[in-house]
Amino acid sequence: MIHTKTFLLIATLAMVFIVMSSTVGLSQTSSKGDKATASVIHQLRIYEIFDSNKKAFHERFHDHAMQIMARYGFKIVATWESQHNNRTELVYLLEWSDLETMKEQWAKFMADQEWSKIKKVTAEAHGLLVGDIEDRTLALTDYSPSRRLAN
């Protein structure tokens, strides 16, 4: 379960990014009637990672996971590294067109043979790379300053 301080930190970071993206033109704000953006949702993922093999984790995430995720339509908006309660975390934000797409694409990614092989090989070489995983589906409010974050 996510700690209150961690959640507040992540929520604050997400809001800062939203405000910044709307002011620097990264968002594609549309009218309330635009069905293309009405159902956009975001997903916040938090992975506990270990300092002893953090480099191997980041290499696997950057060099493999992100590329495979892209094949399945994952739109990674931003990634952060966080320190909280003597724990190192990778935090990232995804944008999806809708909840159904998010679930379908995650199922395809998790079943991907290349990803399964990479996880096995890196675990054999470096041990466990990820501890606890936290997942939040975020629905925009009607008064959100930005409807979309990804380009």
Secondary structure, 3 states (H helix, E strand, C coil): CCCHHHHHHHHHHHHHHHHHHHHCCCCCCCCCCCHHHHCCEEEEEEEEECHHHHHHHHHHHHHHHHHHHHHCCCEEEEEEEEEECCEEEEEEEEEECCHHHHHHHHHHHHHCHHHHHHHHHHHHHHCCCEEEEEEEEEECCCCCCCCCCCC
